[in-house]
Amino acid sequence: MNKTINCAPAISPGHPGQHITRLRLCLLALLILAAAISLPAVAQNIQVPQPNPGLMPNPAAGKALFEKSCASCHGANLQGSDKGPPMLNKIYEPSHHGDAAFQLAVKSGSRAHHWQFGDMPPVPGLTPDDVAQITAYVRLEQRKAGIQ
């Protein structure tokens, strides 16, 4: 779609309303373009699980939950295993995989996209508060490892 739209007003003394018509067409084209661009964003309206607003995530509690629910794949020391990737990796830094990604992965699973371990299944039995605790632990350990 390489068509260009000329939105410059037409200078034509014989058609005084022509520039208004062209302006209206340009505005309509921009409206259609804006709607088309926004469609993918609307289609990806996913509800991210939210921990309780008053929760103060505790890395020590998160470590215990991680060891119980996550370490079998992600390794006891977050170093990964033959079943899952290491959490102490730049890929999982907050600017690339934010805290919401942890919530979504636990709730709905995650398709394999950085590693060759296969898809991550959902993790039953963990609440959004539990995931916030686990995330606090992972983020603390990442900072210790120099991952910001």
C-alpha positions as CSV (number, residue, x, y, z in Angstrom):
1,M,0.0,0.0,0.0
2,N,2.2,2.8,-1.3
3,K,-0.4,5.3,-2.3
4,T,0.2,8.8,-1.2
5,I,-2.5,11.3,-0.5
6,N,-2.0,14.9,-1.5
7,C,-3.5,16.9,1.3
8,A,-2.3,20.3,0.0
9,P,-5.2,22.6,-0.8
10,A,-5.9,22.8,-4.5
11,I,-5.5,26.2,-6.1
12,S,-8.2,26.3,-8.6
13,P,-10.2,29.5,-9.1
14,G,-12.9,27.6,-10.9
15,H,-13.7,25.3,-7.9
16,P,-13.7,27.3,-4.7
17,G,-15.0,24.3,-2.6
18,Q,-12.5,21.8,-4.0
19,H,-9.9,22.4,-1.2
20,I,-12.6,21.7,1.5
21,T,-13.6,18.5,-0.2
22,R,-9.9,17.4,-0.5
23,L,-9.4,18.3,3.2
24,R,-12.4,16.2,4.2
25,L,-11.0,13.3,2.2
26,C,-7.6,13.6,3.8
27,L,-9.3,13.7,7.3
28,L,-11.3,10.6,6.4
29,A,-8.1,8.8,5.2
30,L,-6.3,9.7,8.4
31,L,-9.3,8.4,10.5
32,I,-9.3,5.1,8.6
33,L,-5.5,4.8,9.0
34,A,-5.7,5.5,12.7
35,A,-8.5,2.9,13.1
36,A,-6.4,0.3,11.2
37,I,-3.3,0.9,13.3
38,S,-5.2,0.6,16.5
39,L,-6.9,-2.7,15.7
40,P,-3.9,-4.9,16.8
41,A,-3.8,-3.1,20.2
42,V,-7.5,-3.7,20.7
43,A,-7.2,-7.4,19.8
44,Q,-4.5,-7.8,22.5
45,N,-6.5,-6.5,25.4
46,I,-5.3,-9.1,27.9
47,Q,-6.2,-8.9,31.6
48,V,-3.0,-9.0,33.7
49,P,-3.6,-10.5,37.1
50,Q,-3.1,-7.9,39.9
51,P,-1.8,-8.6,43.4
52,N,-3.6,-6.9,46.3
53,P,-2.9,-3.2,46.3
54,G,-1.6,-3.2,49.9
55,L,0.8,-6.1,49.3
56,M,4.5,-5.4,50.2
57,P,6.3,-8.1,48.2
58,N,8.8,-10.0,50.3
59,P,11.8,-11.6,48.6
60,A,12.2,-14.1,51.4
61,A,8.6,-15.3,51.0
62,G,9.2,-15.2,47.2
63,K,12.2,-17.5,47.5
64,A,10.2,-20.2,49.3
65,L,7.5,-20.0,46.7
66,F,10.0,-20.1,43.9
67,E,11.7,-23.1,45.3
68,K,8.3,-24.9,45.6
69,S,6.7,-23.9,42.3
70,C,9.4,-22.7,39.9
71,A,12.8,-24.2,40.7
72,S,12.1,-27.6,39.1
73,C,12.3,-25.9,35.7
74,H,14.2,-22.6,36.4
75,G,16.8,-24.1,38.7
76,A,17.2,-23.8,42.5
77,N,19.5,-20.8,42.1
78,L,17.7,-19.3,39.2
79,Q,20.4,-20.7,36.9
80,G,18.0,-22.7,34.7
81,S,17.8,-26.4,34.1
82,D,17.3,-28.8,31.2
83,K,13.6,-28.0,31.5
84,G,13.6,-24.2,31.6
85,P,15.7,-21.1,31.2
86,P,17.7,-19.2,33.8
87,M,16.0,-16.2,35.4
88,L,19.4,-14.6,36.0
89,N,19.7,-13.6,32.3
90,K,19.6,-10.2,30.6
91,I,16.5,-11.5,28.7
92,Y,14.5,-11.3,32.0
93,E,15.6,-7.8,33.0
94,P,12.7,-5.6,33.9
95,S,12.9,-3.5,30.7
96,H,12.4,-6.6,28.6
97,H,10.2,-8.9,30.7
98,G,8.4,-6.6,33.1
99,D,6.6,-7.9,36.3
100,A,3.4,-8.3,34.3
101,A,5.1,-10.9,32.1
102,F,5.6,-13.0,35.2
103,Q,1.9,-12.7,36.2
104,L,0.8,-13.6,32.7
105,A,3.2,-16.6,32.3
106,V,2.1,-18.1,35.6
107,K,-1.6,-17.6,34.8
108,S,-1.7,-18.5,31.1
109,G,1.6,-20.0,30.3
110,S,4.0,-18.7,27.8
111,R,4.9,-19.7,24.2
112,A,8.6,-20.5,23.7
113,H,10.2,-17.4,22.2
114,H,13.8,-16.9,23.5
115,W,14.7,-20.5,24.4
116,Q,14.4,-24.0,23.0
117,F,12.7,-25.6,26.1
118,G,9.2,-25.6,24.6
119,D,6.2,-23.7,25.9
120,M,5.8,-22.9,29.6
121,P,2.5,-24.3,30.9
122,P,0.4,-22.3,33.4
123,V,1.4,-22.9,37.0
124,P,-1.7,-23.8,39.0
125,G,-2.0,-22.9,42.7
126,L,-0.2,-19.6,42.6
127,T,-2.1,-16.4,43.3
128,P,-1.2,-13.0,41.9
129,D,0.2,-12.2,45.4
130,D,2.4,-15.3,45.3
131,V,3.7,-14.3,41.9
132,A,4.4,-10.8,43.2
133,Q,6.5,-12.3,46.0
134,I,8.3,-14.6,43.5
135,T,9.0,-11.6,41.2
136,A,10.4,-9.6,44.2
137,Y,12.8,-12.5,44.9
138,V,13.8,-12.8,41.2
139,R,14.4,-9.1,40.9
140,L,16.5,-9.0,44.0
141,E,18.7,-11.8,42.8
142,Q,18.9,-10.2,39.3
143,R,20.1,-6.9,40.9
144,K,22.8,-8.9,42.9
145,A,23.9,-10.4,39.5
146,G,24.1,-6.9,37.9
147,I,20.9,-7.3,35.9
148,Q,19.0,-4.0,36.0
